[in-house]
Amino acid sequence: MPSLSKLAARQVATIRAVDYSRMALALGLGTAGGAVLNWLNMPLAWMIGAMLTTSVAAIAGVRLNVPKGLRGFMVMVLGIMLGSAFSPDIVGHLGRWTVTLAGLVPYIAICTAVGMVFLRCVAKWDSVTAYFTATPGGFNEMVMMGSQLGGDEKAIALSHSARIMLVIFTIPVWFRFLDGYDAAARGGLGPALTAIAPLDYLMLALCIVGAPIAGALRIPADALVGPMVLSAIFHLAGLTDGSPPALAIAAAQVVVGAFIGCRFAGTTIRGVAVIGATAIGLTLCLLSITVAFALLMHALTGIAITELVLAYAPGGLAEMSLVAIALGADAAFVSTHHIARIVLIVVFAPGLFLMLRRRRRASSRPSPPWRLESCPLSRICVRLWPGAFAGGRKKGTSDRGSGHVAVAVQHFRRRRSGAGDSHRLHGRQIRSSGQGMDR
């Protein structure tokens, strides 16, 4: 385990390696885009605006960069905010949650199967790239496993990024224009800086400790899950009822949105068009399955369709949690389902692919040639009449009378394999062996 001095030195080296000019440009463009959409009363304005502006700039060739460390810190803030959505009233709804959580298993299987068929048959992608692109979640793990198994790492990464972007953009816009979203009725992103008590600030800051704990336990999305769990424990225990201020939430949206947009750096317009067209078709398939499952679970549990769509939507954990908060949905319900989805995919998807590939290779191997010894009936005949199946001379028998069945089998095999005119010679051998037996 590395010492504290090595960890500190590593962090200092990471901070020094950051290109602050590119980071400032990315965050500036993201903030400007977020401000425009916020003025238009769009849901999730700061993240969608940052995502759009930085994506266009990155595709145009502008050098942008958002450090992973900054994104990780803002995701911690988001995790603390999600944990504040847990309250003692949630305990009474856990019974309905078990049904919807169990529904994630067939949902993931159907999404992966349909997405893989689409990518294989329509986009003509190879099986590795198609499988790890079709899985609805686990961005980092799917990119890493797909590249290790021979898939196209860039195609997997860009497809997942495009899918997340399309889902984030589609769902809020749908609620904004078609479902009567009212930004004024929704209220602000969070409390003001001065409205939070110092003790609440302290308790919320302690939740950051959950990130390294979750990382040590190798929990997926540790930067979000760890602080969220500690924040949920503090809120359920009644130790605090505070949440991060609105300024921190807006900053988190800008950083997360700009980070997604910067992933498209270094891609050409043609490459983005191809990946975008494929991602649009895949996203439509996944969203159709999402709506179908939301309607089914609504009929079984009575939970609102809006929350079910957000819980099953094939977007990122942090991003869809922000969408839930922006739309006034139950953030605890949505985030819990996305965490369960990611855990299921990360744990089972790679192993399932390896198992399917082994089966496919086994089925594609040519079947071994039929052997007389493999027939159960022949084993019985060998025990009852060993001389008939002997290929060579047995003691006490003549050359003519030994192995006539084996010679017949060889003759049959060679005729099946097209041995040519040599069958006449084997026919004479069979007749001679039969005469020896008659004698």
BELRALIN-V482143 format. One record per backbone hydrogen bond with DSSP energy under -1.0 kcal/mol. NH is the residue of the N-H (numbers start at 1). CO is the residue of the C=O. Records with the same first field share a line. If there is no record, write none. Layout:
NH=CO, CO
This chain:
7=3
8=4
9=5
10=6
11=7
12=8
13=9
14=10
15=11
16=12
17=13
20=18
23=19
24=20
25=21
26=22
27=23
28=24
29=25
30=26
31=27
32=28
33=29
34=30
35=31
36=32
37=33
38=34
39=35
40=36
41=38
42=37
48=44
49=45
50=46
51=47
52=48
53=49
54=50
55=51
56=52
57=53
58=54
59=55
60=56
62=57
71=67
72=68
73=69
74=70
75=71
76=72
77=73
78=74
79=75
80=76
81=77
82=78
83=79
84=80
85=82
86=83
90=87
91=88
93=90
94=91
97=93
98=94
100=96
101=97
102=98
103=99
104=101
105=102
107=103
108=104
109=105
110=106
111=107
112=108
113=109
114=110
115=111
116=112
117=113
118=114
119=115
120=116
121=117
122=118
123=118
125=119
130=126
131=127
132=128
133=129
134=130
135=131
137=135
142=138
143=139
144=140
145=141
146=142
147=143
148=144
149=145
150=147
151=146
156=152
157=153
158=154
159=155
160=156
161=157
162=158
163=159
164=160
165=161
166=162
167=163
168=164
169=165
170=166
171=167
173=169
174=170
175=171
176=172
177=173
178=174
181=175
186=182
187=183
201=197
202=198
203=199
204=200
205=201
206=202
208=205
209=206
210=207
211=208
213=209
214=210
215=211
216=212
217=213
218=215
219=214
224=221
225=221
226=222
228=224
229=225
230=226
231=227
232=228
233=229
234=230
235=231
236=232
237=233
239=234
246=191
249=245
250=246
251=247
252=248
253=249
254=250
255=251
256=252
257=253
258=254
259=255
260=256
261=257
262=258
264=261
265=262
267=264
272=268
273=269
274=270
275=271
276=272
277=273
278=274
279=275
280=276
281=277
282=278
283=279
284=280
285=281
286=282
287=283
288=284
289=285
290=286
291=287
292=288
293=289
294=290
295=291
296=292
297=293
298=294
299=295
300=296
301=297
302=298
308=304
309=305
310=306
311=307
312=308
313=309
315=313
320=316
321=317
322=318
323=319
324=320
325=321
326=322
327=323
329=324
331=329
334=330
335=331
336=332
337=333
338=334
339=335
340=336
341=337
342=338
343=339
344=340
345=341
346=342
347=343
348=344
349=345
352=348
353=349
354=350
355=351
356=352
357=353
358=354
359=355
360=356
361=357
362=358
363=359
364=360
374=371
375=372
379=375
380=376
381=377
382=378
383=379
384=380
385=381
397=394
403=387
405=388
407=403
408=404
409=405
410=406
411=407
412=408
413=409
414=410
415=411
416=412
417=413
419=414
423=420
424=421
426=422
427=423
428=424
429=425
430=426
431=427
432=428
433=429
434=430
435=431
436=432
437=433
438=434
439=435
